[in-house]
């Protein structure tokens, strides 16, 4: 029987015994750090992709695509999860007012930071936004306004800056996935934890 592996765990193992939140976070952080070894050209444009499990070309992507790929590496398909929630709760999302969408679109909805913010608040944990580095833990998702209402998203990992002592963040702001000390570089607009459905 063929088994799909997610960071050392088989699909059969995870089906019978879901990981603890601590184990899920460890795997999520490892997947985020692994993404920094990929060469990705920044591209945020609309692309038609399969559903579920669709992705833009592996050598392209935006900040959201790194989050999607990190979660996929641990068995969580944000394309599917976001689309299903939007299909049932479309008015809870900014798609109608911000992009004048009339219905959910599985090609792009999960690739938009404002939609992910709503999804993580609805399905995960929305945590306080503070200026204290110790309030941000490995596995936490952080969103920012880069200025001019331009949103951005990254994930906190368990490596620390030798200069500031803060946890580093994996994100793609135009030069592919990088791990950097950028937690307080821009205005933080959201702080979340999401362990996937059922955890």
N, CA, C and O of each residue as an XYZ file, in Angstrom:
796
protein
N       0.848     -1.193      0.000
C       0.000      0.000      0.000
C       0.880      1.239      0.000
O       1.797      1.354      0.814
N       0.609      2.159     -0.902
C       1.388      3.393     -0.980
C       0.987      4.338      0.133
O      -0.200      4.497      0.419
N       1.948      4.953      0.752
C       1.691      5.905      1.827
C       2.284      7.243      1.454
O       3.389      7.314      0.915
N       1.550      8.310      1.742
C       2.049      9.663      1.523
C       2.725     10.135      2.792
O       2.141     10.058      3.873
N       3.947     10.622      2.676
C       4.693     11.051      3.861
C       4.590     12.554      4.045
O       4.712     13.314      3.085
N       4.365     12.983      5.289
C       4.365     14.395      5.654
C       5.398     14.581      6.748
O       5.117     14.322      7.918
N       6.595     15.030      6.379
C       7.663     15.287      7.353
C       7.903     14.088      8.265
O       8.032     14.247      9.478
N       7.962     12.903      7.695
C       8.283     11.732      8.486
C       7.089     10.981      9.022
O       7.270      9.952      9.673
N       5.873     11.446      8.778
C       4.682     10.766      9.247
C       3.909     10.256      8.052
O       3.739     10.981      7.073
N       3.436      9.024      8.112
C       2.663      8.489      7.001
C       1.213      8.907      7.148
O       0.761      9.249      8.241
N       0.482      8.877      6.029
C      -0.936      9.218      6.059
C      -1.691      8.254      6.958
O      -2.644      8.650      7.629
N      -1.271      6.975      6.979
C      -1.935      5.994      7.832
C      -1.737      6.328      9.303
O      -2.662      6.202     10.105
N      -0.507      6.761      9.661
C      -0.235      7.110     11.053
C      -1.051      8.314     11.493
O      -1.636      8.316     12.576
N      -1.086      9.357     10.630
C      -1.795     10.570     11.030
C      -3.298     10.364     11.033
O      -4.017     11.070     11.740
N      -3.792      9.387     10.237
C      -5.230      9.129     10.212
C      -5.675      8.470     11.507
O      -6.789      8.715     11.969
N      -4.810      7.622     12.113
C      -5.204      6.917     13.318
C      -4.898      7.714     14.581
O      -5.616      7.610     15.575
N      -3.840      8.504     14.542
C      -3.477      9.268     15.732
C      -3.001     10.653     15.324
O      -1.844     10.828     14.940
N      -3.895     11.642     15.408
C      -3.491     13.003     15.036
C      -2.351     13.478     15.934
O      -2.287     13.107     17.105
N      -1.456     14.295     15.391
C      -0.361     14.803     16.221
C      -0.892     15.766     17.277
O      -1.956     16.361     17.107
N      -0.157     15.913     18.349
C      -0.508     16.939     19.334
C      -0.252     18.305     18.713
O       0.393     18.409     17.670
N      -0.755     19.338     19.349
C      -0.502     20.688     18.846
C       0.988     21.007     18.872
O       1.495     21.694     17.985
N       1.680     20.515     19.875
C       3.111     20.756     19.969
C       3.852     20.084     18.820
O       4.752     20.677     18.225
N       3.471     18.842     18.508
C       4.111     18.125     17.405
C       3.753     18.763     16.067
O       4.607     18.880     15.188
N       2.499     19.174     15.909
C       2.082     19.844     14.677
C       2.911     21.111     14.472
O       3.391     21.372     13.369
N       3.078     21.894     15.534
C       3.856     23.130     15.443
C       5.303     22.843     15.075
O       5.887     23.553     14.256
N       5.888     21.806     15.674
C       7.270     21.449     15.344
C       7.403     21.124     13.862
O       8.340     21.583     13.208
N       6.492     20.352     13.338
C       6.522     19.984     11.923
C       6.274     21.200     11.034
O       6.896     21.344      9.981
N       5.363     22.073     11.462
C       5.046     23.276     10.684
C       6.268     24.185     10.578
O       6.582     24.694      9.502
N       6.945     24.380     11.691
C       8.132     25.234     11.710
C       9.241     24.627     10.853
O       9.917     25.345     10.117
N       9.433     23.309     10.944
C      10.443     22.654     10.118
C      10.127     22.825      8.632
O      11.027     23.035      7.819
N       8.846     22.733      8.287
C       8.438     22.910      6.892
C       8.685     24.343      6.433
O       9.079     24.566      5.289
N       8.457     25.315      7.313
C       8.689     26.718      6.965
C      10.165     26.968      6.707
O      10.524     27.626      5.731
N      11.020     26.448      7.573
C      12.464     26.630      7.385
C      12.928     25.936      6.106
O      13.783     26.460      5.392
N      12.373     24.768      5.815
C      12.739     24.054      4.589
C      12.422     24.877      3.349
O      13.133     24.780      2.349
N      11.367     25.684      3.397
C      10.982     26.501      2.245
C      12.060     27.513      1.877
O      12.111     27.964      0.732
N      12.912     27.875      2.812
C      13.947     28.875      2.524
C      15.037     28.323      1.604
O      15.911     29.071      1.166
N      14.993     27.041      1.311
C      15.964     26.432      0.406
C      15.467     26.396     -1.038
O      16.137     25.848     -1.914
N      14.291     26.981     -1.288
C      13.701     26.986     -2.625
C      13.904     28.343     -3.293
O      13.863     29.383     -2.636
N      14.120     28.319     -4.591
C      14.212     29.540     -5.382
C      12.834     29.841     -5.957
O      12.285     29.049     -6.722
N      12.283     30.986     -5.586
C      10.929     31.352     -6.003
C      10.939     32.787     -6.519
O      11.374     33.707     -5.826
N      10.462     32.960     -7.727
C      10.317     34.306     -8.295
C       8.975     34.873     -7.845
O       7.938     34.224     -7.980
N       9.008     36.096     -7.305
C       7.775     36.676     -6.773
C       6.773     36.920     -7.897
O       7.076     37.595     -8.881
N       5.580     36.361     -7.734
C       4.517     36.522     -8.716
C       3.178     36.345     -7.999
O       2.871     35.264     -7.497
N       2.392     37.412     -7.957
C       1.135     37.367     -7.211
C      -0.099     37.349     -8.106
O      -1.222     37.404     -7.605
N       0.093     37.272     -9.425
C      -1.025     37.351    -10.356
C      -1.967     36.155    -10.293
O      -1.645     35.105     -9.736
N      -3.137     36.352    -10.881
C      -4.162     35.312    -10.943
C      -3.680     34.179    -11.841
O      -3.202     34.401    -12.953
N      -3.821     32.950    -11.324
C      -3.458     31.759    -12.088
C      -4.544     30.718    -11.870
O      -4.937     30.463    -10.732
N      -5.032     30.114    -12.947
C      -5.968     29.012    -12.812
C      -5.228     27.768    -12.347
O      -4.236     27.368    -12.956
N      -5.712     27.152    -11.261
C      -5.046     25.979    -10.690
C      -6.081     24.896    -10.387
O      -7.265     25.202    -10.244
N      -5.655     23.637    -10.287
C      -6.592     22.562     -9.940
C      -7.158     22.760     -8.530
O      -6.615     23.520     -7.729
N      -8.251     22.065     -8.251
C      -8.844     22.078     -6.910
C      -9.352     20.681     -6.601
O      -9.971     20.048     -7.456
N      -9.099     20.183     -5.381
C      -8.202     20.728     -4.353
C      -6.748     20.392     -4.676
O      -6.453     19.734     -5.673
N      -5.857     20.853     -3.822
C      -4.440     20.540     -3.959
C      -3.718     21.306     -5.039
O      -2.602     20.941     -5.408
N      -4.328     22.369     -5.562
C      -3.699     23.133     -6.635
C      -2.637     24.089     -6.127
O      -2.682     24.549     -4.986
N      -1.679     24.378     -6.998
C      -0.618     25.328     -6.648
C      -0.173     26.035     -7.912
O      -0.260     25.485     -9.010
N       0.301     27.253     -7.747
C       0.914     27.953     -8.867
C       2.245     27.261     -9.164
O       2.695     26.455     -8.350
N       2.898     27.547    -10.311
C       4.186     26.901    -10.601
C       5.154     27.009     -9.425
O       5.244     28.050     -8.773
N       5.868     25.927     -9.167
C       6.704     25.822     -7.964
C       7.774     26.892     -7.872
O       8.212     27.223     -6.771
N       8.207     27.441     -8.993
C       9.258     28.455     -8.962
C       8.707     29.875     -8.935
O       9.450     30.836     -9.135
N       7.405     30.010     -8.689
C       6.779     31.328     -8.565
C       5.910     31.350     -7.315
O       5.635     30.312     -6.713
N       5.482     32.554     -6.934
C       4.559     32.666     -5.811
C       4.726     33.964     -5.060
O       5.685     34.706     -5.270
N       3.776     34.228     -4.180
C       3.751     35.425     -3.336
C       3.863     35.002     -1.872
O       4.106     33.832     -1.574
N       3.689     35.945     -0.976
C       3.813     35.643      0.456
C       2.827     34.567      0.893
O       3.171     33.682      1.676
N       1.597     34.646      0.383
C       0.578     33.677      0.771
C       0.926     32.273      0.294
O       0.635     31.291      0.978
N       1.551     32.176     -0.884
C       1.881     30.854     -1.415
C       2.873     30.119     -0.529
O       2.852     28.889     -0.469
N       3.745     30.853      0.163
C       4.663     30.187      1.088
C       3.902     29.608      2.279
O       4.206     28.504      2.732
N       2.925     30.340      2.782
C       2.109     29.824      3.894
C       1.345     28.592      3.438
O       1.277     27.600      4.164
N       0.768     28.646      2.241
C       0.012     27.519      1.693
C       0.913     26.302      1.555
O       0.513     25.193      1.907
N       2.123     26.495      1.047
C       3.045     25.378      0.844
C       3.539     24.800      2.164
O       3.729     23.589      2.283
N       3.745     25.651      3.139
C       4.159     25.165      4.466
C       3.077     24.275      5.058
O       3.374     23.194      5.567
N       1.819     24.722      4.996
C       0.727     23.913      5.548
C       0.510     22.637      4.739
O       0.192     21.592      5.305
N       0.677     22.714      3.433
C       0.537     21.497      2.611
C       1.577     20.454      2.999
O       1.303     19.254      2.965
N       2.762     20.909      3.365
C       3.837     19.981      3.743
C       3.487     19.172      4.980
O       4.042     18.095      5.197
N       2.562     19.686      5.799
C       2.140     18.949      6.995
C       0.709     18.427      6.855
O       0.066     18.071      7.842
N       0.222     18.389      5.610
C      -1.052     17.727      5.349
C      -2.293     18.570      5.428
O      -3.398     18.028      5.463
N      -2.153     19.898      5.459
C      -3.321     20.789      5.533
C      -3.406     21.582      4.233
O      -2.471     22.298      3.876
N      -4.526     21.453      3.528
C      -4.732     22.141      2.255
C      -5.549     23.412      2.490
O      -6.777     23.368      2.569
N      -4.854     24.540      2.599
C      -5.556     25.808      2.841
C      -6.443     26.205      1.663
O      -7.450     26.887      1.856
N      -6.088     25.795      0.462
C      -6.966     26.063     -0.672
C      -8.353     25.467     -0.403
O      -9.369     26.147     -0.552
N      -8.381     24.219     -0.013
C      -9.635     23.520      0.273
C     -10.333     24.094      1.501
O     -11.538     24.346      1.473
N      -9.576     24.301      2.581
C     -10.182     24.771      3.824
C     -10.787     26.171      3.661
O     -11.902     26.422      4.119
N     -10.063     27.068      3.017
C     -10.576     28.428      2.815
C     -11.768     28.409      1.873
O     -12.771     29.075      2.131
N     -11.672     27.659      0.791
C     -12.768     27.624     -0.178
C     -14.051     27.085      0.453
O     -15.130     27.636      0.236
N     -13.935     26.016      1.226
C     -15.126     25.443      1.845
C     -15.767     26.408      2.825
O     -16.993     26.498      2.890
N     -14.958     27.130      3.589
C     -15.533     28.088      4.534
C     -16.149     29.280      3.806
O     -17.205     29.777      4.199
N     -15.484     29.735      2.743
C     -16.037     30.853      1.979
C     -17.325     30.463      1.270
O     -18.235     31.282      1.146
N     -17.409     29.226      0.806
C     -18.622     28.771      0.124
C     -19.827     28.803      1.058
O     -20.950     29.035      0.612
N     -19.602     28.571      2.346
C     -20.687     28.562      3.315
C     -20.883     29.908      4.007
O     -21.961     30.181      4.535
N     -19.851     30.751      4.007
C     -19.890     32.013      4.770
C     -19.290     33.157      3.956
O     -18.459     33.912      4.460
N     -19.706     33.283      2.710
C     -19.081     34.236      1.793
C     -19.110     35.664      2.324
O     -18.147     36.410      2.147
N     -20.198     36.048      2.968
C     -20.330     37.427      3.451
C     -19.388     37.746      4.599
O     -19.197     38.917      4.924
N     -18.791     36.727      5.226
C     -17.839     36.972      6.319
C     -16.479     37.411      5.787
O     -15.642     37.900      6.546
N     -16.256     37.241      4.493
C     -14.960     37.528      3.887
C     -15.017     38.840      3.097
O     -16.093     39.263      2.676
N     -13.866     39.480      2.897
C     -13.838     40.772      2.197
C     -13.872     40.670      0.674
O     -13.755     41.687     -0.010
N     -14.032     39.460      0.130
C     -13.965     39.278     -1.319
C     -14.995     40.136     -2.058
O     -14.706     40.690     -3.119
N     -16.185     40.239     -1.494
C     -17.251     40.981     -2.175
C     -16.960     42.472     -2.211
O     -17.156     43.114     -3.243
N     -16.500     43.026     -1.110
C     -16.269     44.466     -1.044
C     -14.901     44.872     -1.581
O     -14.774     45.920     -2.216
N     -13.872     44.054     -1.334
C     -12.514     44.438     -1.731
C     -12.219     44.138     -3.199
O     -11.569     44.929     -3.882
N     -12.704     42.983     -3.682
C     -12.396     42.582     -5.059
C     -13.638     42.477     -5.935
O     -13.558     42.063     -7.092
N     -14.789     42.857     -5.377
C     -16.070     42.817     -6.092
C     -16.378     41.436     -6.648
O     -16.959     41.296     -7.724
N     -15.978     40.425     -5.898
C     -16.271     39.052     -6.298
C     -17.726     38.731     -5.986
O     -18.280     39.206     -4.995
N     -18.325     37.940     -6.825
C     -19.722     37.546     -6.630
C     -19.863     36.167     -6.015
O     -20.932     35.795     -5.529
N     -18.776     35.412     -6.040
C     -18.810     34.047     -5.512
C     -17.374     33.632     -5.155
O     -16.418     34.259     -5.610
N     -17.224     32.602     -4.361
C     -15.876     32.114     -4.050
C     -15.144     31.665     -5.313
O     -15.764     31.211     -6.275
N     -13.828     31.796     -5.299
C     -12.983     31.400     -6.423
C     -11.794     30.621     -5.868
O     -10.878     31.204     -5.287
N     -11.812     29.308     -6.049
C     -10.774     28.434     -5.484
C      -9.399     28.657     -6.103
O      -8.406     28.139     -5.592
N      -9.322     29.421     -7.196
C      -8.037     29.718     -7.810
C      -7.248     30.764     -7.033
O      -6.018     30.729     -7.025
N      -7.940     31.692     -6.381
C      -7.260     32.876     -5.832
C      -7.608     33.198     -4.384
O      -6.807     33.831     -3.698
N      -8.773     32.785     -3.898
C      -9.221     33.240     -2.574
C      -8.210     32.966     -1.472
O      -7.961     33.835     -0.637
N      -7.627     31.778     -1.455
C      -6.672     31.408     -0.401
C      -5.329     32.101     -0.582
O      -4.489     32.046      0.316
N      -5.109     32.745     -1.707
C      -3.847     33.426     -1.996
C      -3.917     34.908     -1.628
O      -2.994     35.658     -1.946
N      -4.971     35.340     -0.977
C      -5.144     36.738     -0.602
C      -5.056     36.883      0.910
O      -5.802     36.236      1.645
N      -4.149     37.728      1.371
C      -3.912     37.888      2.809
C      -5.181     38.238      3.585
O      -5.432     37.617      4.618
N      -6.002     39.210      3.137
C      -7.203     39.525      3.919
C      -8.139     38.325      4.105
O      -8.771     38.191      5.153
N      -8.230     37.464      3.104
C      -9.054     36.266      3.257
C      -8.443     35.313      4.275
O      -9.163     34.736      5.091
N      -7.122     35.142      4.238
C      -6.470     34.279      5.222
C      -6.653     34.817      6.630
O      -6.822     34.041      7.570
N      -6.623     36.127      6.789
C      -6.829     36.722      8.115
C      -8.198     36.354      8.659
O      -8.320     35.966      9.820
N      -9.224     36.472      7.834
C     -10.573     36.104      8.270
C     -10.639     34.615      8.581
O     -11.206     34.212      9.597
N     -10.062     33.805      7.710
C     -10.100     32.359      7.916
C      -9.410     31.965      9.219
O      -9.967     31.197     10.003
N      -8.206     32.479      9.461
C      -7.484     32.115     10.678
C      -8.216     32.604     11.929
O      -8.176     31.946     12.969
N      -8.879     33.746     11.832
C      -9.654     34.231     12.974
C     -10.864     33.339     13.225
O     -11.227     33.087     14.374
N     -11.487     32.862     12.148
C     -12.685     32.031     12.281
C     -12.350     30.603     12.710
O     -13.049     30.023     13.541
N     -11.290     30.041     12.148
C     -11.007     28.619     12.337
C      -9.814     28.323     13.242
O      -9.616     27.183     13.662
N      -9.029     29.340     13.536
C      -7.874     29.150     14.398
C      -7.990     29.986     15.658
O      -9.074     30.118     16.226
N      -6.886     30.543     16.089
C      -6.852     31.408     17.270
C      -6.353     32.782     16.846
O      -5.310     32.902     16.204
N      -7.103     33.816     17.209
C      -6.673     35.193     16.979
C      -6.045     35.688     18.276
O      -6.696     35.724     19.321
N      -4.783     36.066     18.196
C      -4.019     36.434     19.384
C      -3.772     37.942     19.427
O      -3.878     38.611     18.399
N      -3.446     38.478     20.591
C      -3.208     39.924     20.687
C      -2.040     40.385     19.817
O      -1.038     39.685     19.668
N      -2.191     41.555     19.260
C      -1.103     42.219     18.539
C      -0.387     43.108     19.545
O      -0.980     44.039     20.089
N       0.888     42.824     19.794
C       1.645     43.595     20.775
C       2.989     43.995     20.173
O       3.326     43.611     19.053
N       3.741     44.766     20.934
C       5.090     45.143     20.534
C       6.132     44.415     21.370
O       7.292     44.821     21.438
N       5.688     43.316     22.014
C       6.570     42.507     22.843
C       6.962     41.244     22.086
O       6.101     40.424     21.766
N       8.244     41.079     21.798
C       8.703     39.942     21.000
C       8.342     38.606     21.637
O       8.083     37.629     20.934
N       8.325     38.564     22.965
C       8.052     37.296     23.641
C       6.616     36.817     23.455
O       6.310     35.668     23.775
N       5.733     37.666     22.947
C       4.343     37.271     22.703
C       4.173     36.486     21.404
O       3.091     35.967     21.132
N       5.221     36.396     20.612
C       5.152     35.728     19.308
C       5.986     34.448     19.366
O       7.194     34.487     19.602
N       5.317     33.316     19.146
C       5.951     32.011     19.316
C       6.126     31.304     17.974
O       5.440     31.632     17.006
N       7.040     30.337     17.910
C       7.195     29.550     16.681
C       5.866     28.937     16.239
O       5.115     28.396     17.051
N       5.595     29.031     14.952
C       4.340     28.548     14.388
C       3.279     29.615     14.266
O       2.280     29.415     13.575
N       3.475     30.759     14.930
C       2.494     31.845     14.841
C       2.529     32.470     13.449
O       3.586     32.590     12.830
N       1.364     32.860     12.976
C       1.214     33.563     11.706
C       1.040     35.035     12.001
O       0.261     35.410     12.877
N       1.757     35.870     11.278
C       1.699     37.315     11.497
C       1.380     37.989     10.166
O       1.941     37.636      9.128
N       0.469     38.967     10.209
C       0.176     39.772      9.019
C       0.561     41.212      9.301
O       0.528     41.675     10.441
N       0.930     41.912      8.230
C       1.367     43.301      8.333
C       0.703     44.147      7.260
O       0.191     43.633      6.265
N       0.722     45.456      7.482
C       0.442     46.434      6.436
C       1.793     47.037      6.069
O       2.427     47.702      6.887
N       2.226     46.800      4.835
C       3.528     47.306      4.401
C       3.506     48.803      4.140
O       4.545     49.412      3.889
N       2.316     49.394      4.200
C       2.125     50.801      3.881
C       1.199     50.914      2.689
O       1.301     50.136      1.741
N       0.295     51.881      2.733
C      -0.639     52.046      1.629
C      -1.638     50.903      1.534
O      -2.154     50.619      0.454
N      -1.917     50.241      2.663
C      -2.876     49.130      2.712
C      -2.422     47.938      1.857
O      -3.242     47.247      1.253
N      -1.115     47.714      1.818
C      -0.557     46.547      1.121
C      -0.308     45.463      2.172
O       0.558     45.631      3.031
N      -1.053     44.354      2.118
C      -0.926     43.333      3.163
C       0.217     42.363      2.894
O       0.656     42.185      1.757
N       0.686     41.741      3.972
C       1.786     40.785      3.898
C       1.589     39.752      5.004
O       0.940     40.033      6.012
N       2.148     38.558      4.814
C       2.017     37.502      5.824
C       3.300     36.696      5.911
O       4.000     36.508      4.916
N       3.601     36.220      7.118
C       4.754     35.363      7.339
C       4.499     34.441      8.516
O       3.470     34.544      9.184
N       5.436     33.540      8.766
C       5.308     32.586      9.869
C       6.551     32.641     10.744
O       7.676     32.629     10.244
N       6.340     32.700     12.047
C       7.426     32.745     13.023
C       8.033     31.349     13.142
O       7.309     30.355     13.190
N       9.367     31.277     13.189
C      10.050     29.985     13.329
C      10.887     29.976     14.617
O      10.943     30.967     15.344
N      11.530     28.839     14.877
C      12.206     28.669     16.176
C      13.682     29.067     16.162
O      14.414     28.755     17.101
N      14.120     29.746     15.116
C      15.486     30.271     15.069
C      15.467     31.733     15.512
O      14.535     32.468     15.188
N      16.486     32.153     16.248
C      16.512     33.520     16.773
C      17.618     34.356     16.146
O      18.659     33.841     15.738
N      17.367     35.641     16.082
C      18.379     36.579     15.613
C      19.484     36.697     16.655
O      19.207     36.824     17.848
N      20.731     36.656     16.205
C      21.843     36.816     17.146
C      21.949     38.258     17.618
O      22.571     38.530     18.645
N      21.347     39.187     16.878
C      21.435     40.601     17.221
C      20.327     41.030     18.169
O      20.595     41.695     19.171
N      19.074     40.656     17.865
C      17.944     41.136     18.672
C      17.435     40.113     19.667
O      16.766     40.467     20.638
N      17.748     38.834     19.431
C      17.217     37.780     20.287
C      15.798     37.393     19.948
O      15.220     36.524     20.601
N      15.214     38.033     18.919
C      13.835     37.723     18.518
C      13.806     36.490     17.618
O      14.766     36.179     16.913
N      12.648     35.791     17.672
C      12.435     34.720     16.706
C      12.396     35.304     15.303
O      11.892     36.407     15.092
N      12.930     34.555     14.348
C      12.921     34.973     12.960
C      11.596     34.615     12.305
O      10.808     33.835     12.840
N      11.368     35.201     11.137
C      10.128     35.002     10.388
C      10.478     34.513      8.986
O      11.373     35.054      8.337
N       9.766     33.486      8.523
C       9.884     33.053      7.133
C       8.780     33.730      6.339
O       7.602     33.639      6.687
N       9.175     34.412      5.263
C       8.211     35.147      4.440
C       8.804     35.353      3.058
O       9.996     35.144      2.837
N       7.946     35.768      2.132
C       8.387     36.124      0.783
C       7.878     37.522      0.484
O       6.686     37.730      0.259
N       8.788     38.466      0.484
C       8.401     39.853      0.216
C       8.925     40.337     -1.136
O       8.922     41.535     -1.422
N       9.372     39.398     -1.957
C       9.814     39.761     -3.293
C      11.084     39.062     -3.737
O      11.435     39.098     -4.916
N      11.773     38.428     -2.803
C      13.040     37.764     -3.118
C      12.991     36.279     -2.795
O      14.019     35.666     -2.509
N      11.797     35.703     -2.840
C      11.642     34.301     -2.499
C      11.550     34.100     -0.999
O      11.674     35.061     -0.240
N      11.333     32.866     -0.557
C      11.203     32.604      0.879
C      12.521     32.814      1.614
O      13.532     32.186      1.299
N      12.492     33.703      2.594
C      13.671     34.006      3.407
C      13.313     33.962      4.878
O      12.153     34.140      5.249
N      14.307     33.725      5.713
C      14.147     33.721      7.161
C      14.877     34.946      7.696
O      16.102     35.040      7.614
N      14.100     35.896      8.251
C      14.670     37.192      8.609
C      14.091     37.723      9.919
O      13.052     37.264     10.392
N      14.780     38.685     10.478
C      14.364     39.361     11.708
C      13.508     40.577     11.321
O      13.976     41.715     11.347
N      12.248     40.309     10.964
C      11.384     41.372     10.433
C      10.079     41.541     11.211
O       9.169     42.231     10.752
N       9.984     40.921     12.373
C       8.717     40.920     13.100
C       8.138     42.315     13.276
O       6.936     42.516     13.103
N       8.979     43.270     13.615
C       8.482     44.625     13.879
C       8.884     45.624     12.798
O       8.926     46.828     13.049
N       9.178     45.133     11.605
C       9.564     46.034     10.518
C       8.403     46.842      9.961
O       8.599     47.935      9.429
N       7.188     46.305     10.083
C       6.001     46.972      9.556
C       4.899     46.906     10.599
O       5.044     46.251     11.631
N       3.807     47.583     10.324
C       2.663     47.597     11.247
C       1.990     46.228     11.237
O       1.515     45.767     10.199
N       1.954     45.587     12.399
C       1.306     44.285     12.524
C      -0.208     44.476     12.535
O      -0.738     45.293     13.288
N      -0.892     43.713     11.691
C      -2.357     43.813     11.593
C      -3.065     42.560     12.085
O      -4.280     42.577     12.278
N      -2.329     41.475     12.292
C      -2.952     40.242     12.764
C      -1.928     39.279     13.321
O      -0.762     39.291     12.925
N      -2.377     38.438     14.252
C      -1.511     37.480     14.937
C      -2.362     36.239     15.201
O      -3.354     36.314     15.925
N      -1.983     35.099     14.621
C      -2.847     33.929     14.646
C      -2.063     32.643     14.898
O      -0.848     32.573     14.715
N      -2.829     31.613     15.335
C      -2.324     30.246     15.362
C      -3.381     29.366     14.698
O      -4.577     29.496     14.961
N      -2.915     28.475     13.838
C      -3.847     27.576     13.159
C      -3.194     26.198     13.073
O      -2.111     26.037     12.510
N      -3.886     25.205     13.648
C      -3.347     23.855     13.716
C      -3.995     22.918     12.696
O      -3.743     21.713     12.712
N      -4.820     23.461     11.819
C      -5.515     22.609     10.861
C      -6.841     22.134     11.408
O      -7.106     22.276     12.602
N      -7.684     21.569     10.549
C      -9.004     21.115     11.007
C      -8.877     19.971     12.004
O      -8.106     19.034     11.801
N      -9.638     20.064     13.075
C      -9.686     18.979     14.047
C      -8.668     19.050     15.163
O      -8.679     18.191     16.044
N      -7.771     20.057     15.164
C      -6.775     20.139     16.243
C      -7.033     21.371     17.098
O      -6.304     21.620     18.059
